[in-house]
Amino acid sequence: MTKASLTKRLQQAATAFRLGQEGRGNGLYREIIDDIQQLIQTSPHQAEYLPLLSRLLQAQQRHDWLDIADTLEYEITALIQHQEECQ
C-alpha cells in the first residue's frame, strides 16, 4: 500500500457513500481501515488517528454515510498529506 493509493481509495469510498452506494463504500472502507491500521503501526503520529477512527466507528453505528465520507475524504486525507510533508 502506498499513501497515494490509500488517498485515492479514500476519495473513491467517500464518493461511493455520497452516491448511496453503501455496498461499494463499505467494501472500500474495510480495505481502508486495514491499511490505516498498518500505517498507524509505523507512524509517529499514532495519537492523531485515534479520534478519527473513533468518529468513523460512531458514524458507522449511526449509518451516517455522509459523516464517514467527509471524515475519509477531508480529515484522514489531510492527516496523511500532513504526515508526508513532515517526513
Secondary structure as UniProt FT lines:
FT   HELIX           3..18
FT   TURN            19..20
FT   HELIX           22..42
FT   TURN            44..45
FT   HELIX           46..62
FT   HELIX           65..70
FT   HELIX           71..76
FT   HELIX           77..86
//
